[in-house]
C-alpha cells in the first residue's frame, strides 16, 4: 500500500492508495484543489471542512450529470447538450449551498460530541 501526501486547499493530507495509483490520487486531489481555488476566487471564506464539502458537492453534481448522460446513451437516447456554466455564480445557488454546508457542519459537530 502506497502513501501519498496531497495538498488541498492549502493543507497537506497523507492518503493511502494502492501501489501504482499514486499519480491518479494526486490528479484527483488537484481537481478538488482547483474547485476550492474557484470557490475562494468567488470570495468564499470558509473553513477547510466547508470548502471541502462545497467542492465535493460540485463534483457529485457533475458526476450525476455524467451518469445521466451515460444512462441515456446506453438506452439509445439522445443526450442533451450540457448547460452552459454561468460566468458568475448564481447567488441563490451559492446561498443554498451555504445553507446545506451549515446544516451538514451542525450534524457533524453533533456527531463529534456524541
Secondary structure, 3 states (H helix, E strand, C coil): CEEEEEEECCEEEEEEECCCCHHHHHHHHHHHHHHHHHHHHCCCCCCHHHHHHHHHHHHHHHHHHHHHHHHHHHCCCCCCCCCCCCCCCCHHHHHHHHHHHHHHHHHHHHHHHC
